[in-house]
Amino acid sequence: MTTDNPFLSQHDAVCPSWLLDMAQKAATPRVAIARAGAPLPMEAARDATEANIMEPVFTGERAMIEAEAEKLGWDISQFQLIEATGEQESGQAAAMACGEGRADVMMKGQLHSDTFMRAALARDAGLRTGNRLVHIFHITHPDGTKSITISDAAVNVDPNLETRKDATREVVKLLQTLGTSRPKVAFLSATESVLPAVPSSVEADELATWAKAEITGADFSGPLALDLILSPAAVATKKLTADPVAGQADAIIVPDIVSGNSLFKSFVYLSGGCAAGIVMGAKVPVLLTSRADPPAARMASCCLAAIVNAANKNS
């Protein structure tokens, strides 16, 4: 990445090698790509297929899909192609393929996010489980040695307490699947004190109390401001060293989409981290990719889907 803005990272994001290794050891999932006939989804599908972490199931206009594959010099004749016209029909085709067991992962292609998510949530698609759908970003530092997980930064605009409880469960489950034996989860606010004038602090305290009682195999703390989530120095200064999460959090549960989205983009654009995104809570993993996602982020998201799919099938 090159930029004249001194605040932006000069690192090009790289898919973490350990994440790719985990995905390659898992069973290769069949990924239904909703409206695949565009450069970005086809490039992502080719790269993930060549890395042996995806078997694509294309949905959309056949002519567009085949034309994009030809531009890449990629022979897709061995893969399933479900012909569909337009965004809505292509989204429905991908969702139905997953709901009926003909695909293991649903991935967004060239269609609007709201159309894609409506297809995933449609009752006749068979992807609903009774759980709330929550979006999780798993962001790895450029050197690959440290990661942080954030929920929810893309799906739930103003999540109530029950939605954040589901997000907490899903984050713990994901981190344990990725090898973190005892995840440390922080509930974000602007302060470490419970202040009635700061509703997120009151809710974070309630969520932390609930999580400690209801979820085993993880540590929880809240409310915590961002400095106390990330910085051991800030933790020492404020004398919170006895807190099992402060300064060493693996995950952050945010109070709303603005804080989550801003936080995720800060980690990506300021540190150069690689963000793998996944929607949890449906019958299958759902990949809500963005046109702004670099190739490394798309690959990392496909890795995450392969790992989660294998874990779900083994549970």
SULQUI-V616171 format. One record per backbone hydrogen bond with DSSP energy under -0.5 kcal/mol. CO is the residue of the C=O (numbers start at 1). NH is the residue of the N-H. E is the energy in kcal/mol with one decimal. If there is no record, write none. Layout:
co = <CO | CO>
nh = <NH | NH>
e = <E | E>
//
This chain:
co = <4 | 5 | 11 | 16 | 17 | 18 | 19 | 20 | 21 | 22 | 23 | 29 | 29 | 30 | 30 | 30 | 31 | 31 | 32 | 32 | 33 | 33 | 33 | 34 | 35 | 36 | 38 | 39 | 40 | 41 | 42 | 43 | 44 | 45 | 46 | 47 | 48 | 48 | 49 | 55 | 56 | 57 | 58 | 59 | 60 | 61 | 62 | 63 | 64 | 65 | 66 | 67 | 68 | 69 | 69 | 70 | 73 | 74 | 76 | 80 | 81 | 82 | 84 | 85 | 86 | 87 | 88 | 89 | 90 | 91 | 92 | 93 | 94 | 95 | 96 | 97 | 97 | 98 | 104 | 105 | 106 | 107 | 109 | 112 | 113 | 114 | 115 | 116 | 117 | 118 | 122 | 122 | 122 | 123 | 127 | 134 | 135 | 136 | 136 | 137 | 137 | 138 | 138 | 139 | 140 | 141 | 146 | 148 | 149 | 150 | 151 | 155 | 157 | 160 | 161 | 162 | 163 | 164 | 165 | 166 | 167 | 168 | 169 | 170 | 171 | 172 | 173 | 174 | 175 | 176 | 179 | 180 | 183 | 183 | 184 | 184 | 185 | 186 | 186 | 187 | 193 | 195 | 197 | 198 | 198 | 199 | 200 | 201 | 202 | 203 | 204 | 205 | 206 | 207 | 208 | 209 | 210 | 211 | 214 | 217 | 219 | 221 | 224 | 225 | 225 | 226 | 226 | 227 | 228 | 229 | 230 | 231 | 232 | 233 | 234 | 235 | 236 | 240 | 245 | 250 | 251 | 252 | 252 | 253 | 256 | 257 | 258 | 259 | 260 | 261 | 262 | 263 | 264 | 265 | 266 | 266 | 267 | 267 | 268 | 269 | 273 | 274 | 274 | 275 | 276 | 278 | 278 | 279 | 280 | 285 | 286 | 286 | 287 | 287 | 290 | 294 | 294 | 295 | 296 | 297 | 298 | 299 | 300 | 301 | 302 | 303 | 304 | 305 | 306 | 307 | 308 | 309 | 310 | 311 | 312>
nh = <6 | 8 | 13 | 20 | 21 | 22 | 23 | 24 | 25 | 26 | 26 | 31 | 55 | 32 | 104 | 105 | 33 | 57 | 34 | 107 | 35 | 36 | 59 | 109 | 110 | 38 | 42 | 43 | 44 | 45 | 46 | 47 | 48 | 49 | 50 | 51 | 53 | 54 | 52 | 31 | 80 | 33 | 82 | 36 | 84 | 65 | 66 | 67 | 68 | 69 | 70 | 71 | 72 | 73 | 74 | 73 | 75 | 76 | 79 | 58 | 83 | 60 | 86 | 89 | 90 | 91 | 92 | 93 | 94 | 95 | 96 | 97 | 98 | 99 | 100 | 102 | 103 | 101 | 285 | 32 | 287 | 34 | 111 | 116 | 117 | 118 | 119 | 120 | 121 | 122 | 125 | 126 | 127 | 126 | 283 | 280 | 152 | 138 | 278 | 139 | 150 | 140 | 276 | 148 | 274 | 144 | 141 | 139 | 252 | 137 | 254 | 157 | 257 | 164 | 165 | 166 | 167 | 168 | 169 | 170 | 171 | 172 | 173 | 174 | 175 | 176 | 177 | 178 | 180 | 179 | 181 | 183 | 185 | 219 | 250 | 251 | 221 | 188 | 253 | 224 | 195 | 198 | 199 | 201 | 202 | 203 | 204 | 205 | 206 | 207 | 208 | 209 | 210 | 211 | 212 | 213 | 214 | 215 | 216 | 183 | 185 | 187 | 189 | 228 | 229 | 229 | 230 | 231 | 247 | 249 | 232 | 235 | 236 | 237 | 238 | 240 | 239 | 243 | 248 | 149 | 186 | 151 | 254 | 188 | 260 | 261 | 262 | 263 | 264 | 265 | 266 | 267 | 268 | 269 | 270 | 271 | 271 | 273 | 272 | 9 | 275 | 140 | 276 | 277 | 138 | 136 | 280 | 286 | 134 | 106 | 279 | 288 | 108 | 289 | 293 | 297 | 298 | 299 | 300 | 301 | 302 | 303 | 304 | 305 | 306 | 307 | 308 | 309 | 310 | 311 | 312 | 313 | 314 | 315 | 315>
e = <-0.7 | -1.3 | -0.5 | -2.0 | -2.5 | -2.1 | -2.1 | -2.4 | -1.3 | -0.7 | -0.7 | -0.6 | -2.4 | -0.6 | -3.1 | -1.8 | -0.8 | -2.9 | -0.7 | -2.9 | -0.5 | -0.6 | -1.8 | -1.1 | -3.2 | -2.6 | -1.9 | -2.6 | -2.4 | -2.3 | -2.6 | -2.6 | -2.5 | -2.3 | -2.8 | -1.3 | -2.5 | -0.6 | -1.5 | -2.1 | -0.6 | -2.4 | -3.8 | -2.4 | -1.9 | -2.4 | -2.9 | -2.0 | -2.2 | -2.2 | -2.1 | -1.9 | -1.3 | -0.5 | -2.7 | -1.1 | -0.6 | -0.8 | -1.8 | -2.2 | -0.7 | -1.8 | -0.5 | -0.6 | -1.8 | -2.7 | -2.3 | -2.2 | -2.1 | -2.4 | -2.7 | -1.9 | -1.7 | -2.9 | -2.4 | -2.5 | -1.2 | -1.2 | -0.6 | -3.0 | -3.2 | -3.0 | -1.6 | -2.3 | -2.8 | -2.0 | -1.8 | -1.8 | -2.0 | -1.0 | -1.4 | -0.6 | -0.5 | -1.0 | -2.1 | -3.0 | -0.5 | -0.5 | -2.2 | -0.6 | -2.7 | -0.5 | -2.7 | -2.5 | -2.2 | -2.5 | -3.3 | -3.2 | -2.9 | -2.9 | -2.6 | -0.7 | -2.6 | -2.2 | -2.0 | -2.1 | -2.3 | -2.1 | -2.3 | -2.5 | -2.5 | -2.3 | -2.4 | -2.6 | -2.6 | -2.4 | -2.0 | -1.9 | -2.7 | -1.1 | -0.9 | -0.5 | -0.6 | -2.8 | -2.8 | -1.8 | -1.7 | -0.6 | -2.9 | -1.8 | -0.9 | -2.3 | -0.6 | -1.7 | -1.2 | -2.5 | -2.3 | -1.9 | -2.0 | -2.7 | -2.6 | -2.1 | -2.3 | -3.0 | -2.2 | -1.2 | -2.0 | -2.6 | -0.5 | -0.6 | -3.1 | -2.4 | -1.9 | -0.7 | -1.0 | -0.5 | -2.0 | -2.6 | -2.0 | -1.5 | -0.7 | -2.0 | -2.4 | -2.3 | -2.1 | -2.6 | -1.0 | -2.0 | -2.4 | -1.8 | -2.7 | -2.0 | -0.6 | -2.2 | -2.0 | -3.0 | -2.4 | -2.3 | -2.5 | -2.3 | -1.9 | -2.2 | -1.9 | -3.1 | -2.2 | -0.7 | -0.8 | -1.5 | -1.0 | -3.0 | -0.6 | -2.5 | -0.6 | -0.5 | -3.1 | -2.9 | -0.6 | -1.7 | -2.2 | -2.2 | -3.2 | -0.7 | -2.6 | -1.1 | -1.4 | -0.6 | -1.9 | -2.5 | -2.6 | -2.3 | -2.1 | -2.2 | -2.4 | -2.3 | -2.1 | -2.3 | -2.7 | -2.6 | -2.0 | -2.1 | -2.6 | -2.0 | -1.4 | -0.8 | -0.5>
//
